[in-house]
Amino acid sequence: MICIDLLRHGEPTGGLRYRGSGVDDPLSQEGWRQMWEAVGGKANPGGPWDRLVSSPMARCQGFAEQLAQRLGLPMAVEPALREVGFGAWEGRSHEDLKLNSLDEYLAFFQDPLKHRPQGAEPLGEFRGRVSDALARVETRYRGQHVLLVTHAGVIRAGICAALDVPLEAMYRIKVPYAGLTRLRRDERGLMLEFVNRTRVS
């Protein structure tokens, strides 16, 4: 009924740090390379997708626009596919948090549902908006193969929804830069087909 590929953005400028919906660094040169490598030979007319849908954030939308132009495909921006908001952690590195806020950092990974950074988007609300966005994609583009250019958090939320995984376990799913995950809905329901491929096959 629908096939949804979720492609995480590549490496942004500014190094490894928390970027939610509050920090929006563009892709680095390496990030652009990672994205084009991920789509490989499929970045030409006749590739596998019928359309693209992108997060509105620069680290996703810039690449999605170029890929859509190269493929000659329609592209839409879905605001609800932006990354989860990290509140006071926006822009901070893992090293900074481990050095200066270790208890808070460890508590987050033990239970990210109850131990959110100050001012962060509630995880339940985040999963709800991602689920709503995926439902809109399914409704609008039924029967098509759609590429979503988005974020690690969005991909984790989609995997949790497909597998009915509790939110507390969401950050146990590693999603690399430019990693590709596929969800497919058929008569059996929503299925997880693969996770974290580095290149479209």
N, C-alpha and C positions, 0 to 999 in steps of 0.2 A: 504493500500500500504506500510506503514511503521509505526512502533510504536517506539517512542524515549523516554526513561526515562532519565531524567537529575537529577543526584544525586550530591548535594553539598558536598564538603569535610567536615570532622569533625573539631573539635576545634584544631588549631595548637598550638605549643609551643609559648611562648612569650606573652601571654595575648591578650586582645582585642585591635587590632590596624589595621591600614590600610595596607593591603598586596595586592599589585597589581601584576604586572609582574616583579617587582623589588625586592621584599622581599619574600623569599620562605622558611618559617619555616616548618619543618616536623610536622606531626600529633603528638599531645600529647597522653598520655595514655588514657585520656578521649575521645579524638578524635577518636582513634581506636575503643574504645567501642561503640561510637555513630554510627560509620560506620557499624560495624558488627550487631548492633541492628537494624539498618535501613533495612538491607537486610534479617535479621532474618532467618527463615527456608528456604529461597530461596538461601542461600549460600551453597547449596549442588547440586551435579549433578542432572540434571532434572529440575533445576530452570527455570524461565520464559524467559531468554534472549538467543539469538543466538550468540551474541558477545559483547565485551566491547570496548569502545573507551575512551581514557583518555586525559586530559590536560597533558602537559609535566612537570608540576610543582610537586615537591616532595609531597606536601600535598594531591595530587590526585593520582599520578602515583603509589606510593608505595602500597596503598590499592588496586587499580585496578589490579595490577600485582598479588597480593595474591588472590584476588577474582577470577580472570581468571584461575589461577592455580587450585584453589579448585574446580571450576566448570568444568574444562577441556575445556574452551572456548578460541577461538582466541581473541587477544587483539591488538589494534592499538593505537598509540599515534598521536594525531592531534594537532600540534603546535598552530593552530589558536583558540583552546579552552582554552588558557591561560587567566588569569584574565586581566581586563583592567588596564593599567598603571596609577598610581596615582601621578607620578612625585614627587614633593617636599613633598607630604604627605606620601610617602612610609615609613612605620615603625612608624609613629606617632599615638598616641592614640586619641580617640574622646575627652577625658578629656583635653589633652594637647592643641588640636585645639580650644576647647571652651574657655579655659583659656587664651591662647596666640594669637589666630587668630580668634576671634569670628565673626567679620564681614565677613571674607573670608569663614568661616565655614557655616554661615547662607546663604550667597549668593549662595554657591554651592547647597544647598538643595532646594532653591527657583528656581534656574535655572541651573542645572548641565551641560547643553549644552553650555551656554555662560560663566559660571564662573568655569572654570576648575582650579585645582591646577597648579601652575607653573610647566611646563614640562610634564604635564599629557597627556596621549593619547587622542586625540580628540574623543568625544563620537560618532560622526557620523562614523569615521573610525573604531572604535571598533565594532559598530553594523554591519558595512559592513563585517568585517572579521568573525564575528560570523555567520551572515547569509550565507556567502560563505561556512563556515565549515559545517553548518547544511545541506546545499544543497549538499555538497560532500558526507556526510553521507547518505542522501536520495538516491543519485545516485548509490553509491557503494553497499548499503545494502538494496535495495528495497525488500519489502516483508518480512523483518525480524523484530525482536524485539531487539532493541539495547539499551544498557545502556551506557550513557555518564557520566563519573566521572569528575566533573568540578567545577565551581565557582559560587558565587552568581551573579556576574555581567553577566556572560554568560547566566545563567538561566533567569535573568531579560530581557536580550536582546532577548532571544528566546520567552518569553511571549509577549513582545512588538511586535515582528514580527508576531506572531500568531493572536494577537488581533488588530493589526494596532494601537497600543498605541503610542502617541508621545514620543520622547526621553526625553523630559522635565519631564515626569512623571515616568521615570524608577526607581528612588530611592524611590518611594512611595510603591514599592513592597518589602515586607519583605521576606527574604529567610533565614531560620535558618540553623545552622550546620546540616549536614546529612539530610536535607529536600529533598524530592523527588517530582519532577514535571513531568507530562507526556504530550507529544505532540503526536498527531496521524494525519497522512495524509491519507485521503481516497478520494473517488470521489468528495466530497464536498470541498476539500482543506485541509489546515492545521488547526487542531482543538486543543484547550487546553482542556485536559481531567480532570486533577486535578492539584492542587498546594500544595506543602509543606506537603505532607504526611510524617509521621515519621517512617513508616514501609511499606515495600512492601506487598501488599495484594494478 
